[in-house]
Amino acid sequence: MKSQAISPTKTAGKLCSAADASVLEDEDEPPLAADLAARRLFINIPSEHWNDWRWHFRNRIVTVEGLSKYIPLSAKERSQLRLVSVKYPLAVTPYYMSLMNPDDPYDPIRMQALPSPCELSDAYAGTEDPLAEEEHSVVTGLVHRYPDRALMVLTDICPMLCRHCTRKREWRRGGWVRTNEQFEAMLTYIRQHKEVRDVIISGGDPLTLSTARLEEVLAGIRRIPHVEIIRIGTRAPVVLPQRVDDELCGVLSKYGPIWLNTHFNHPREVTPEAARACDLLLRSGVPVNNQAVLLKGVNDNVETQTELCQSLLRIKVRPYYLFQCDNVAGTEHFWTPVETGVEIIRGMRGFTSGLAIPAYVIDLPNGGGKVPAGPDYVLERTPDELIVRNYQGKIIHYSNPDNLMAYKEHFDATREDIISAW
């Protein structure tokens, strides 16, 4: 494909405001040609480096100048992206960069990882903390919103800064990790609240912690008798699958039951490396679920979602949730109407295995919690029956079991009367 520059007013499959985008412009010049396609740039990396997650983390692309080695950018575009990255920094692993088509500005992998002028020019409706996590923080770093669950936010460091991130507000605060004192305060709170049976470890990405530090965290939680389940939220299998190694899996296997929720958004992310990482986790007794986010221009159609979920099943990962994109400031260009998600689920139902169909949910603002928003197949309810439209569009009358049971009781009583009279 012929190299082409990113249009300064068109990213993420939509038009930004030309007036807003104009504040980002600079004198233009022909785009810098990338030396080679992104994949080829990494071919000569020795395997001992490529298979080392620490190498990928140390060599993340974190500047626009570094990005220009892989993506053809004009001077205007470089100026735009520098301005965006002042507020919303850039970080992408070499591995994830290798999955991109550098010549396609609408490449779904690229759109998730690289800054867009729309993050500034379209930031008109979102808020920094739409789920009110800070409001529901009972101690620093611990969110207790649901009765039996608590969320530990251990770090704001990630292998990659996903452009649709719910905690995008944390990026400009610099990289931090919770101190031992802060972690102990979280444990103290959980010990005092015996209703908490499920602890979710999140961030940032908790797998950016050293394996030794992660073991300290898991051991501390496991010493609390009433905590039954530990969950880990991480995108490492998607953006840094090398992180999932024998050492990590050995630690995870010691502190089960541990459930790992990850975040594949597009079928091209389901690579042999990702499959290997998920397989290692599963063989260590750690089930893997996927929580995708519905993103405009990335995965907002039936075909892509079906291919994604079927690909996940092939690597033994359960499609768990499809989230409506949270109303986070700087992510507005990814938002879709709720009806888009409803129609995607409707288009999948009946045409692929039920195992491949995630629950489409909205995480409500201000800590309202998750609610399902799938299609409604029941058209009418009466005491006697339900009138239902199936996946083929056919209208079917389904007798209400409660009514049938009442009829059976009447029939049984009448039958006894008849037998007695006879």
Secondary structure, 3 states (H helix, E strand, C coil): CCCCCCCCCEECCEECCHHHHHHHCCCCCCCCCCCCCHHHHCCCCCHHHHCCHHHHHHCCECCHHHHCCCCCCCHHHHHHHHHHHHHCCCCECHHHHCCCCCCCCCCHHHHHHCCCCHHHHCCCCCECCCCCCCCCEEECCEECCCCCEEEEECECCCCCCCCCCCCHHHHHHCCCECCHHHHHHHHHHHHHCCCCCEEEEECCCHHHCCHHHHHHHHHHHHCCCCCCEEEEECCHHHHCHHHCCHHHHHHHCCCCCEEEEECCCCHHHCCHHHHHHHHHHHHCCCCEEEEEEECCCCCCCHHHHHHHHHHHHHCCCEEEEEEECCCECCCHHHCCCHHHHHHHHHHHECCECHHHCCEEEEEEHHHCEEEECCCCCEEEECCCEEEEECCCCCEEEEECHHHHHHHHHHHHHHHHHHHHHC
